[in-house]
Amino acid sequence: MKLKQSRIAMLALAAALTLSGTHALAVEVSGQTVADHADVGGQSLQLDGAGMRKKLIFSVYVAALYTSAKTSDAATVINATTPRRMELHMVRSVSASTMHESFVEGLSANVSDAQLAALKPRISALEKIFNEVKSVEKGDLITLDFIPGQGTKVSVRGKAYPVIAGDDFAAAMLSIWLGAKPVQDNLKAALLGKTE
């Protein structure tokens, strides 16, 4: 009887450790906890990489990239036909207009003038979202879900905004961090799981 009870106890302990392991998987980046998985468009994505965005000497946010399959190739992520997510964990308060301007700068550095002109109405839609948000505070989470065939779903502090249509817009947005002229080279490397 005791043997049976101890065997049941061991099985229960093994099951508990297995379950706790699946829920405790996370990465810490500069004091921010980043989950190892995210659900986007009904698909489970895995953390590709994460890193700190700095502007001059200031830490601004921890960015985390989620993909359907880990890759260190930026073009593969930008042009994927599967959902992707970029999470921005704010470590500094920033006005929404400053955040929008930084996105536009990143877009301008990575797409042609013709592409930028074609994206203008959608950039305006993004600006409208940030105007409504007004500011992002330390501790806030911004998620950008890129869902092929649908568009880019922006959520700030858990509130989802109308989807901004177009796979071209999604690819352009991803180029801010992963393009030929990313906002920060070592952040691009971190997002792609490359260690220095």
C-alpha positions in Angstrom: 0.0 0.0 0.0 2.8 2.4 1.0 4.7 1.6 -2.3 1.6 2.4 -4.3 1.0 5.7 -2.5 4.7 6.8 -2.9 4.5 5.9 -6.6 1.3 8.0 -7.0 3.1 10.8 -5.1 6.1 10.6 -7.5 3.9 10.6 -10.6 2.0 13.6 -9.2 5.2 15.4 -8.5 6.5 14.7 -12.0 3.3 15.9 -13.5 3.4 19.1 -11.4 7.0 19.8 -12.4 6.1 19.2 -16.1 3.1 21.6 -15.9 5.0 24.2 -13.9 7.8 24.1 -16.5 5.4 24.8 -19.4 3.9 27.8 -17.6 7.2 29.3 -16.2 9.0 29.5 -19.5 9.9 33.1 -20.0 13.0 35.3 -20.7 14.1 38.3 -18.7 15.5 41.2 -20.7 16.7 44.2 -18.7 14.2 43.5 -15.9 11.3 42.9 -18.3 9.7 39.4 -18.4 9.0 38.3 -21.9 6.9 35.2 -22.6 8.3 32.4 -24.7 5.1 32.0 -26.7 2.3 34.2 -28.1 -1.0 33.4 -29.8 -1.7 35.4 -33.0 -4.4 34.8 -35.5 -5.2 31.4 -33.9 -1.6 30.3 -34.3 1.0 29.7 -31.5 4.2 31.6 -32.1 7.5 31.2 -30.4 9.9 33.9 -29.2 12.5 34.5 -31.9 14.5 37.0 -29.8 14.3 40.1 -27.6 16.4 43.1 -26.8 16.5 46.6 -25.5 15.8 49.7 -27.6 17.9 52.6 -26.6 17.8 56.2 -27.9 21.0 58.0 -27.2 21.7 56.9 -23.6 18.1 56.2 -22.6 16.4 52.8 -22.5 13.0 53.1 -24.2 11.5 49.6 -24.5 12.2 45.9 -24.6 11.2 44.6 -28.0 10.3 40.9 -28.4 9.7 39.2 -31.8 7.5 36.1 -32.2 7.5 33.9 -35.3 6.0 30.6 -36.3 9.5 29.1 -36.6 12.8 30.5 -35.2 15.0 32.1 -37.8 18.0 34.4 -37.9 17.1 35.7 -41.3 15.4 39.1 -41.3 14.0 38.8 -44.8 12.3 35.5 -43.9 10.5 37.3 -41.0 9.6 40.4 -43.0 8.2 38.4 -46.0 6.6 35.5 -44.0 3.1 34.3 -45.0 2.5 33.3 -41.4 1.5 35.5 -38.4 4.2 37.4 -36.6 4.2 39.6 -33.5 6.3 42.5 -32.2 5.9 43.4 -28.5 7.2 46.6 -27.1 7.5 46.5 -23.3 7.9 50.2 -22.3 10.6 51.0 -19.8 10.2 54.8 -20.3 7.2 57.1 -20.7 7.0 58.6 -24.2 4.4 60.8 -25.8 2.3 59.0 -28.5 3.4 61.6 -31.1 7.1 60.8 -30.4 6.4 57.1 -30.7 4.6 57.6 -34.0 7.4 59.9 -35.3 10.0 57.2 -34.5 7.9 54.6 -36.4 7.7 57.0 -39.4 11.5 57.6 -39.2 12.1 53.8 -39.2 9.7 53.3 -42.2 11.3 56.2 -44.2 14.8 54.7 -43.7 13.7 51.3 -45.0 11.2 51.8 -47.8 11.4 53.8 -51.1 9.7 57.1 -51.5 7.1 55.5 -53.7 6.3 52.8 -51.1 6.1 55.5 -48.4 3.6 57.4 -50.5 1.5 54.3 -51.0 1.6 53.6 -47.3 0.6 57.2 -46.3 -3.1 56.5 -45.6 -2.2 53.6 -43.4 0.5 55.6 -41.6 -2.2 58.2 -41.0 -4.4 55.4 -39.5 -1.5 54.5 -37.2 -1.1 58.2 -36.2 -4.9 58.3 -35.4 -4.3 55.3 -33.0 -1.4 57.0 -31.2 -3.4 60.3 -31.0 -6.1 58.4 -29.2 -3.6 56.7 -26.9 -1.9 60.1 -26.2 1.1 58.7 -24.3 2.7 55.3 -23.5 3.9 55.0 -19.9 6.6 53.0 -18.3 5.1 49.5 -17.8 2.7 49.7 -20.8 2.7 47.0 -23.5 2.3 47.7 -27.2 1.6 44.7 -29.4 1.8 44.7 -33.2 0.2 41.6 -34.6 1.0 41.0 -38.3 -1.7 38.7 -39.8 -1.2 37.8 -43.5 -4.3 38.6 -45.6 -5.7 40.8 -42.8 -3.2 43.4 -41.7 -1.6 44.8 -38.6 -3.5 44.8 -35.3 -2.2 47.3 -32.9 -3.0 46.9 -29.1 -1.9 49.3 -26.4 -2.4 48.5 -22.7 -4.7 45.6 -23.8 -7.0 47.7 -26.0 -7.1 46.6 -29.6 -7.6 49.1 -32.3 -9.0 48.7 -35.9 -6.8 46.5 -38.1 -4.6 48.5 -40.6 -4.9 46.6 -43.8 -2.1 45.2 -46.1 0.7 42.8 -46.0 2.9 45.5 -47.5 2.2 47.7 -44.4 3.1 44.8 -42.1 6.3 44.1 -44.0 7.2 47.8 -43.9 6.5 48.0 -40.1 8.7 45.0 -39.5 11.5 46.7 -41.5 11.7 49.3 -38.7 13.5 46.7 -36.6 14.6 44.2 -39.1 15.2 46.2 -42.3 18.5 47.1 -44.0 18.6 50.3 -41.9 17.1 49.1 -38.5 16.5 51.5 -35.7 19.3 49.8 -33.8 21.7 47.2 -35.2 22.3 45.2 -32.0 18.5 45.2 -31.4 18.0 43.7 -34.8 20.6 41.0 -34.0 18.9 40.3 -30.6 15.4 40.0 -32.2 16.8 37.4 -34.6 18.4 35.4 -31.7 21.9 36.4 -32.6 24.3 36.8 -29.7 27.2 39.2 -29.9 
